[in-house]
Amino acid sequence: MRQIIIEPTANPKVMKFIADYTLIPGSLELDRTSDVSEVPLAQELFNYPFVEKIFITANFVAVAKEDLVEWDMVAENLKNVIEDQLLENPRIYKQKKKELFPIYAEMTPNPAVMKFVSQRFIVEGFIEVKNRDEAEEVPLAKAILDEFEFAKEIFISDNFVAVTRDDSVQWHEVMVPVRGFIAEYLQQGNKVSNIEPQKHENPVEKLINREYTEDEQKISDILNEYVAPAVENDGGKISLLEYDKDTKTAKMLLQGACSGCPSSTATLKGGIENVLKQFLPDLVEQVEAVNG
C-alpha cells in the first residue's frame, strides 16, 4: 500500500501529503474552476466541500482548505483518499486522456506514406485530400497540412490516417511529432470532416456516378473479398474504376498509400491481376492502375 506522510506547512491553510516516490513530472495546480476530468485524485479530493485548491508536484500533494474546518478533523480522511487513489493510479499525468486515444505509426509499401492507426474509429468510410485546397472542408487534414509543411496528401479511412510526405524529410525524422499531433487532435474531440465520407461499399460512386454492370460487379466482389483487406492494411484503397469488355481490361483506382507507390504497379500485375485472372478467367486478362 502507498504510504503517505502528513506534513504541515508555513501556511496554516495548506497541508502537504508526501509520497515516497515522484508522482508527476512538472507540476499541476487545480482549483474548483479547473477541469479535473483527467485527474481522478483531484475529483475525489474536491468531493470534500472545504477543499479549495490542490497543488501536485514532485512527490507531494498540497491541499488548501477553507477556514470552516481544522486539519486535525480532516487530515487523516484526506490522507486515506490520497493513498487509495495512488494505489489505483500510482502516477498522475496532466493529460491522462491521451491514453484513451492511442495512435501508433505503421509503415506502408509506399516509402512516402506513413499510416497512423487508432484503436477507435475515426470516420465511417474514407476521405481523400490530395492538396491544401481540398483540405478546407476536412479540418483534421487541414490541421496536419498547416502544421507540417512536408505533408502533401491525407487519406482518412475507418481507424487510420495515412500521411504522404514530400522529399524534404524522412519519416524517422518526423514520425513522432506527427503521431503526437494526430493523437492530440483526436483526443480533444476536434472535428474530423465537414463533408460526408465516401462509403466503402461503392467507393467510386461520387467519381463516376453510375452503377456497376453485371461484369463489373463480379470483378468488384472479388476485389473486395480477396484484395481490398490487404491493401487497406497497408494504408491504401483499391477499387474498380472502369472495365473494358472488348480488351478484357480492368482499370483500378488507387488511393491513399497505393497512389504513386513505387511498388503498386508490381503489386497490381503480380498479385491483383493474377487473382482476377484466376477467379474470372473469362472476364479479365489484364489490369491497369489509375492513381486517385
C-alpha positions in Angstrom: 0.0 0.0 0.0 1.2 3.5 -0.8 2.2 5.2 2.5 1.5 9.0 2.8 3.1 11.2 5.4 1.2 14.3 6.5 3.4 17.4 6.9 2.2 20.9 8.0 3.4 24.0 6.0 4.1 27.6 6.9 0.6 28.4 5.7 -1.9 27.1 8.2 -4.5 26.7 5.4 -2.2 24.3 3.5 -1.2 20.7 4.3 1.3 18.6 2.4 0.7 14.9 1.8 4.1 13.3 0.9 4.7 10.1 -1.0 7.9 8.1 -1.2 8.2 8.4 -5.0 7.7 11.0 -7.7 4.0 11.5 -8.6 4.2 13.7 -11.7 6.7 15.3 -14.0 6.4 19.1 -13.6 3.5 20.4 -11.5 -0.2 20.7 -11.5 -2.3 23.4 -9.8 -6.1 23.0 -9.6 -9.0 24.8 -8.1 -12.7 24.3 -8.3 -12.9 26.0 -11.7 -10.4 23.6 -13.2 -11.2 20.7 -15.5 -10.3 17.7 -13.3 -11.8 15.1 -15.6 -8.3 13.8 -16.3 -7.2 13.6 -12.7 -9.2 11.1 -10.6 -7.3 12.1 -7.4 -8.4 15.7 -7.7 -12.0 14.6 -8.4 -12.0 12.7 -5.1 -10.5 15.5 -3.1 -12.9 18.1 -4.4 -15.7 16.0 -3.2 -14.9 17.5 0.2 -16.5 20.9 0.1 -13.8 22.5 2.3 -11.0 21.8 -0.2 -10.2 25.0 -2.1 -7.1 24.2 -4.1 -4.8 21.3 -4.9 -1.1 21.6 -5.9 0.7 18.5 -7.1 4.4 18.4 -7.8 7.4 16.1 -7.3 6.5 13.7 -4.5 3.7 15.5 -2.7 0.1 16.8 -2.9 -0.6 20.1 -1.2 -4.2 20.8 -0.2 -5.5 24.2 0.7 -8.7 24.2 2.8 -11.3 26.7 3.9 -11.3 28.1 7.5 -14.5 26.3 8.4 -12.7 23.1 9.4 -9.5 22.3 11.3 -6.8 20.0 10.0 -7.0 17.6 12.9 -10.6 16.9 11.9 -9.9 16.1 8.2 -6.2 15.4 7.5 -6.5 11.7 8.1 -9.5 11.4 5.8 -7.7 13.2 3.0 -4.6 11.0 3.6 -6.7 7.9 3.2 -8.3 9.2 0.0 -4.8 10.0 -1.5 -3.5 6.6 -0.5 -6.4 4.8 -2.1 -6.2 6.9 -5.3 -2.5 6.3 -5.7 -3.0 2.6 -5.2 -5.3 2.7 -8.3 -3.2 5.3 -10.3 0.4 5.4 -9.0 1.3 8.2 -11.5 -0.5 11.4 -12.1 -0.4 12.9 -15.6 -1.7 16.3 -16.7 -3.0 14.8 -20.0 -4.1 11.4 -18.9 -6.9 11.4 -21.5 -4.3 10.8 -24.2 -4.2 7.2 -23.1 -7.8 6.8 -24.2 -6.9 7.6 -27.8 -3.6 5.9 -28.5 -2.1 6.2 -32.0 0.7 4.1 -33.4 2.6 4.6 -36.6 2.8 1.9 -39.3 5.0 1.7 -42.4 3.3 1.1 -45.8 4.8 -0.2 -49.0 5.0 3.4 -50.2 8.0 4.9 -48.5 6.4 8.4 -48.8 3.3 7.3 -46.8 3.1 6.6 -43.1 -0.1 5.2 -41.6 -1.2 6.4 -38.2 -3.6 3.9 -36.7 -6.1 4.3 -33.8 -7.8 1.7 -31.8 -11.1 3.6 -32.3 -12.9 4.5 -35.5 -12.2 8.0 -36.9 -14.7 8.0 -39.7 -17.1 5.5 -41.2 -15.8 5.3 -44.8 -13.0 7.2 -46.2 -11.9 10.8 -47.2 -9.0 11.6 -49.5 -7.4 15.0 -49.6 -4.9 15.4 -52.5 -3.9 19.1 -51.8 -4.3 22.0 -49.5 -7.3 23.4 -51.3 -9.2 20.2 -50.8 -8.5 20.3 -47.1 -10.7 23.3 -46.4 -13.7 21.1 -45.6 -11.6 18.5 -43.8 -10.4 20.1 -40.5 -8.2 17.2 -39.5 -6.4 17.1 -42.9 -6.1 20.9 -42.9 -4.6 20.9 -39.4 -2.0 18.3 -40.4 -1.1 20.2 -43.6 -0.9 23.6 -41.8 1.3 22.1 -39.0 3.7 20.2 -41.2 5.0 21.8 -44.4 6.3 18.5 -45.7 2.8 16.9 -45.6 1.3 16.7 -49.1 -1.7 14.4 -49.0 -4.0 13.0 -46.4 -6.1 9.8 -46.6 -8.5 9.1 -43.7 -10.2 5.8 -43.5 -12.0 3.9 -40.7 -9.4 3.9 -37.9 -6.3 5.4 -39.6 -4.8 8.5 -41.1 -2.3 8.0 -43.9 0.0 11.0 -44.5 2.1 11.4 -47.7 5.3 13.4 -47.2 7.5 15.3 -49.7 11.2 14.6 -50.2 12.4 17.3 -47.8 12.2 14.9 -44.8 12.4 11.2 -43.9 9.8 9.6 -41.7 12.2 8.7 -39.0 12.8 12.4 -38.5 9.1 13.4 -38.2 7.1 10.4 -37.3 6.9 11.1 -33.6 5.6 14.7 -33.8 3.1 13.8 -36.5 1.8 10.9 -34.4 1.6 13.1 -31.3 -0.2 15.8 -33.2 -2.9 13.5 -34.6 -3.4 11.9 -31.2 -3.8 15.3 -29.5 -6.2 16.5 -32.2 -8.4 13.5 -31.9 -8.2 13.3 -28.1 -9.5 16.9 -27.9 -12.6 15.9 -29.8 -11.9 18.2 -32.7 -13.9 17.9 -35.9 -12.5 15.4 -38.4 -14.5 16.4 -41.5 -17.3 18.7 -42.6 -18.1 16.5 -45.6 -19.6 13.1 -45.7 -17.0 10.3 -46.0 -17.3 8.1 -49.1 -18.7 4.7 -48.4 -16.6 1.5 -48.8 -19.4 -0.4 -50.5 -19.1 1.7 -53.6 -16.1 3.9 -53.2 -16.1 5.4 -56.7 -19.8 6.3 -56.7 -19.1 10.0 -56.4 -16.4 9.9 -59.1 -18.3 8.0 -61.9 -21.9 8.4 -60.7 -23.1 5.1 -62.2 -23.9 1.6 -61.1 -21.7 -1.3 -62.0 -22.6 -3.6 -64.8 -23.0 -7.3 -64.0 -19.4 -8.0 -65.1 -18.0 -5.0 -63.2 -19.9 -6.1 -60.1 -18.3 -9.6 -60.3 -14.8 -8.0 -60.5 -15.6 -5.6 -57.7 -16.8 -8.5 -55.5 -13.5 -10.4 -56.0 -11.5 -7.2 -55.2 -13.5 -6.6 -52.0 -13.2 -10.2 -50.8 -9.6 -11.1 -51.7 -7.7 -7.9 -52.4 -9.1 -4.9 -50.5 -8.4 -6.1 -46.9 -4.7 -6.5 -47.6 -4.4 -3.2 -49.4 -6.3 -1.3 -46.6 -3.9 -2.8 -44.1 -1.1 -1.0 -46.0 -2.9 2.3 -45.7 -4.4 2.4 -49.2 -7.6 1.6 -51.1 -8.2 -0.1 -54.4 -11.5 0.0 -56.4 -12.7 -0.9 -59.8 -13.0 2.3 -61.8 -13.7 1.0 -65.3 -13.9 -2.2 -67.2 -13.3 -2.6 -71.0 -15.2 -5.7 -72.1 -13.5 -5.7 -75.6 -9.9 -5.8 -74.3 -10.9 -7.6 -71.0 -9.0 -4.8 -69.1 -10.0 -3.8 -65.6 -8.8 -0.3 -64.6 -8.2 0.2 -60.9 -8.5 3.4 -58.8 -5.5 3.5 -56.4 -5.9 5.8 -53.3 -4.1 6.5 -50.1 -0.7 4.9 -49.7 -1.3 3.0 -53.0 -1.4 6.2 -55.1 2.0 6.8 -56.5 3.6 3.9 -54.6 6.7 2.6 -56.4 5.6 -1.0 -55.8 1.9 -0.5 -56.7 2.4 -1.4 -60.3 4.3 -4.6 -59.5 1.6 -5.5 -56.9 -1.1 -4.8 -59.4 0.5 -7.0 -62.1 1.9 -9.7 -59.8 -0.9 -10.1 -57.4 -4.2 -8.5 -58.2 -4.1 -9.3 -61.9 -3.4 -13.0 -61.1 -6.2 -13.1 -58.6 -8.7 -11.7 -61.1 -7.5 -14.0 -63.9 -7.8 -17.0 -61.6 -11.3 -16.3 -60.4 -12.6 -14.6 -63.6 -10.6 -16.0 -66.5 -13.4 -15.2 -69.0 -13.6 -11.6 -67.9 -10.1 -10.3 -67.0 -6.8 -10.6 -68.9 -5.0 -7.5 -67.6 -5.3 -4.7 -65.1 -4.3 -1.0 -65.3 -3.7 1.5 -62.4 -5.2 4.9 -62.2 -3.8 7.0 -59.3 -6.5 8.7 -57.3 
